[in-house]
Amino acid sequence: MKIYDISLPISPAMPVWPGDPAVVLEKVSSMDAGAHDNVSRLACSAHTGTHVDAPHHFLNDHRTVESLALDVLVGPVQVVQIRRM
């Protein structure tokens, strides 16, 4: 079985679900500016980018993402690109 990664890169320019906060990516420290490390801060909704919703998102059963068996996340799929107008 071939595996395709369809994950989208997270960036401030990416679309978000209507009503969700925009992605904020802030450089906190930079080695180019003399810091000892490169550090960024990321603020976003749990619905940002390519993700899996926990069952609890739609069902009030308290099952979180880590309760999902991995085999339910892998299988045949058809990927369709929809261009923005």
C-alpha positions in Angstrom: 0.0 0.0 0.0 1.3 3.4 -1.0 1.0 6.1 1.7 0.4 9.7 0.8 0.9 12.5 3.3 -1.8 15.1 2.5 -1.0 17.3 5.5 -1.1 21.0 4.9 1.6 23.3 6.3 0.4 25.5 9.1 0.8 29.2 8.4 -0.9 32.5 9.2 -2.2 32.6 5.5 -4.1 29.3 5.7 -7.9 29.3 5.8 -9.6 28.5 9.1 -13.1 27.3 9.9 -15.5 30.2 9.9 -15.6 31.7 13.4 -12.3 30.1 14.5 -9.4 32.3 15.3 -6.7 32.9 12.7 -3.3 31.2 13.0 -0.7 33.3 14.7 3.0 32.3 14.3 5.4 34.5 16.1 9.2 34.4 16.2 10.2 34.6 19.9 13.9 34.4 19.5 16.3 34.1 16.6 19.9 32.9 16.4 20.3 35.3 13.4 19.6 38.1 16.0 22.1 36.7 18.5 19.9 34.4 20.6 21.1 31.0 21.7 18.2 29.3 19.9 15.3 29.7 17.4 11.9 29.7 19.2 8.5 30.3 17.7 5.1 30.6 19.4 2.0 29.1 17.6 -1.6 30.0 18.5 -4.4 28.3 16.7 -7.7 26.6 17.0 -7.8 22.8 17.3 -9.5 22.8 13.9 -6.4 24.2 12.2 -5.0 22.5 9.1 -5.1 18.8 8.5 -6.4 17.1 11.7 -8.5 14.4 13.1 -11.5 15.3 15.3 -11.9 13.4 18.5 -15.2 11.6 18.9 -15.9 13.9 21.8 -16.1 16.9 19.3 -19.4 15.6 18.0 -20.5 13.1 20.7 -20.6 13.9 24.4 -18.8 10.6 25.3 -15.4 12.0 26.5 -13.4 9.8 24.0 -10.3 11.8 22.9 -8.1 11.3 19.8 -5.7 8.9 21.5 -8.6 6.5 22.1 -9.0 6.0 18.3 -7.5 2.8 16.9 -4.9 3.6 14.3 -6.5 1.2 11.8 -9.6 3.5 11.5 -7.3 6.3 10.3 -5.6 4.3 7.4 -7.3 3.0 4.3 -8.3 3.7 0.8 -9.2 7.3 -0.1 -9.8 9.6 -3.0 -8.1 13.0 -2.7 -9.7 15.8 -4.7 -8.1 19.2 -5.0 -10.6 22.1 -5.0 -9.3 25.3 -6.3 -10.4 28.6 -4.7 -12.2 31.1 -6.8 
